[in-house]
């Protein structure tokens, strides 16, 4: 009996060592290219950690807020920042848990990010700000505007998330999934299975871009780097995301907002016309346009067209 217990302990230890080695190898592969650091990096010392941001240009301020999907960062806006900075003071952030910002082991929620955005506008930008945001982060802008309408001017939503998807709250299954991913070593191994080069390439080809010819290898590598730096701590924000902890019902807020709101949709984004119709149903002052031959990231695939519409809106 003692021999069996001893053997089980040895095998468990060896398994943990092997998993750890595999984790470290994959981490090295995805972070070696060092694409994310920039000479223009600044850091906002927020109460839950340091938030990386860049600032460029002069004029009325614009705050760019990336999506909440894994690997997202301010890299998402790299093709439109320079053009926007000709007429605007452009701020592009890595939200807490993303990119090169701090990634503490906490539960990430919509409320956390709403507070971050409001604090960032007040303490760093210092004046009423236009917001451009993508996908799941649209809910952050809407709630921030509803909570502090004097902080925000116009808002532009790029492919906003389905309002009814945002109503989904953590279930027993998603809570267990979050716990699993947060576990050291084993959870990291599971994270590696879910997030790797093959899965990221699939996301870009099937969801993010309409034409895979337009996908740059550097973009995929940058997303992978953001998903792994530093030392796998991105898994904590990922577990909150898939656990539905970031979701919130924004319909009430959407109804009450009097600010100018615009939607830029990728013509080939799944269900985008229905999604946009639902937003307009709850606030008929919203204006929308659709960019042909694009999906979820038109500002990366057809950046000049997106810039054209942004300048018209603002």
N, C-alpha and C positions, 0 to 999 in steps of 0.2 A: 504493500500500500504506500509506504514511504517512498519507494523507488518510483512509483507511478506519479506521485505528487511532485517529486524532484524533477522527473522527466518533463512533466507538464509545465513546470516553472521555467525550465531551461528552454523548451520549445517556444513558450510565450515570449521569453526574453529575446530569443533569436529572431522571432517574427517581428517584434517591435524594432529591432535593429535594422533588419532588412527593409521594412517599410520606411523607416527614417532615412536610410540611404537613398531609396528610390525618390522620396520627397525632396531631398537635397539636390539630387541630380536634375530633377525636373525644374526646381527653382533656379538652378544655375543656367540652364538652357534658356529660360524665358526672361532672365534679367541681365544677361551679359551685354546686350547691345546698348543699354543705357540711353534710350531715346527720350525719355521724359524730362530730365533736367534741362533747365534753360537759364541763360544769363540774366533774364528778366524776372526771375522768381522773387516774389515777396512773400512774407508770412504774417498772417493776422493771428495774434496770440489770443485765441478765444478760450472761454472757460473750460471747454472739454478737449482742447488740443489745438495745435497749430494748423492753420488753414492756408494752403498755398494759393497764391493768385498772381496774375500778371496785370499790368496797367500800361496802356498805350494810347497816345493821341490826346487831343484837347477838344472841348466842346461839351454838349449835353451828355451826361453819363449813360452808358449802357452796361448792364450786368448780364453776362452770359452764364447760364446754368446748364451744365451737361445732364444727360440722362442718368437714370439710376441703375441701368443694366451693368452687369459685371464687366470690369475693364474700362468703364467710362472715366473720362477725365477732361480737362480743358483742351486736350489734344483734338477733341471732337470739333472745335471751332477754329482750328489752325488756318483754314483756307479763307476765312472771312474776316479775321481780326484786323489785318492790315488795311483792307479797303474801308472797313467801318471806322477805323481810327483816323481817317482823313477828315472826318467831320465830327467825330465823337470821342469822348474819353471812355475807352473801352476797358472794362474789368472782366477778367475771365478766371473763375475759381475752380479749384478742386474741392468739392464738398468733403466734409469730414468723412473719413473712411474710404476715400477715393484718391486716385492719382498719387501725388506726393504730399498730400496732407496727412496729418496723424490719423492712425487707425486703431483707436482704443477698443478693447474687448467690452463693448456695451451693446445694448439693443438700440438699433437706429430706427427712429420713427419720423413721421411727417412733422410732428410738433418740434422735434429737435432741429430739423432743417429750416422750418419756418422761423424759429428763433435765430438761427445762424444767419439767414438772409437779412432779417430786419436789423440785427446787430451789425452786420457787415456794412449795410447801407448807411446806418447812422454813424458808425465809428471810423469807417475807412473812406467811403465815398462822400458822405457828409451833405448830400443834397438829394432832392427828388430824382429818382432813377427809372430809366426804361429797363425792362427785363425781356430777354430772349431766352427761352427754355425749351427743352426737348422731352418728348415722351412722358415718362412717369414723373419727371420733375415739374411738369405743368401744375400739378396739384400743390406743390410748394409755393409757386408764385401766386396762385389763386388765394390760398389761405393767408399768405403773407400780406397780400393786398387787402384782404378782408379784415385782417387784424390791425393793420396799420396803413390805412389808405393814403395818408399824407407822405409816406415814404416812397411810393411808387407812382410813376407817370403812366406811360403806355406799356402794354404787354404783348409780346408776340409768342405764340405757341407753335412749335414745329412738331407735327404728328402727335397730338396729345393722346394720352391713354384713355381708353374706353371708360366712361363715367361709371358703368356698372361693374367693371373689373375693379375699380377703386373702392367699391363697396365691400369687397371680400375681406373678411377679417381672419386672424389666425385661427386655424382649426387644430384638433388634436394631432392630425397628421403633419401639418406644417410646423407645429411646435416641436414635435419629435425630430423632424428633419433639421431644425435649427440646432437643437441640442446635439445631434449627431455630428454636424459639421463643426461645431465649436469645440469638440473634444480634441485635445492635443494628439498628435501623431496619427491616430486612426481617422479622426475627422479631417485632418489635412490630406491624408491619403484618398479619402472619399472625394474631397474637394478637387484633388488632382485628376480623378477619374471624370468629374463633371466639366472641369475647366482646363482645357489643353489646346494645343494648336489646331487639332482637327475640329474640335467643337467650335472654336472661334472662327475658323475659316467657314464653317457651315453657317454660322450666324451672319457673317458678312455676305455670303453668296445668296442665302435664302431670305434674309430679313432686312439687312441694312442697305444693300445696293440692288439696283435694278439690273445693271449690266456688270458682270464680274470682271470684265476687262478694265473697268475703272478702279478696281480695288488695288491699292498699293500694299506691297509686302510690309512696308514700314508702318502702315496703319494697324495691321493685324499684330505686328510685334509690339507696338505701343500699347495696344489694349491688353495683350498678355502681360507685358511688364507692369502695367497698372494693376493687373489682377493678382500679381504675386509679390510686389514690393510693399513694405519691407517684411521679409520673413513670414510670408503667408498671412499677414494680419488683415488682408483684404477679405479673407473668408468670413470675418465677423459681420461686415456690412452685407455680404452676399447671403449669409444665413438669415439676416433680418429681412432682406428683400424677398427671398423665396418663401420666407415664413409669413409673409403678408403683413409684417409689422409696420411697414411704411405707408400702407394704404389708409385713406380716409375719405369719407363722403364729402365731396365739395359742392354738391348741388345747391345747398342752401346759400353758401358763400357766392357761388357763381350767379345766382339770381340777384343778389344784393349789390354786386359790384357795379359802379357807374363809370369805371375807367374804360378807355379805348382798348379793345382787345382784337387781335388779328390771329388767324390760323393759317399757317403754311403747311399744306399737306403734300405728301408724295403721292402722285396720281395712282401708283401701283401698290401703295401701302394697303395691307389687308383691312377691309371694312372701314377705310378712312372716311368715305362719304357718309356712311351711317353714323360714325362717331362724331363727325363735324355737325351733322344735322341735329344730333342730341345736344351738343353744346349750344347751338343757336336756338334750340327749342327753349332752353332755360335762360338764355340771355340773347334776345334778338338783335342786340346792337353789335354782336360779333361779326366781323367780316372774314371771308375765307377765300383763298386761292389754292390751286393745285398745280404742281410742277410735273409735267409729263416725264415719263421714263425715269422715275425715281421711286424709292421706297422709304425706309425709315430715316435715312440720313441724307436728305437732299443737299444740305449745306456742305457735305463732303463730296457728293457725287456731281452736283450741278451748282457749285458755289456761286458763280457769277449771277445766275438767275435768282438765287436766294438773296444775294446782296441787293440786286435791283429792287425786289419787292420790299425788303427791309427799309431801304431808303425812301421808297414811296410811302410806306406806312408811317415812318417817323418824321 
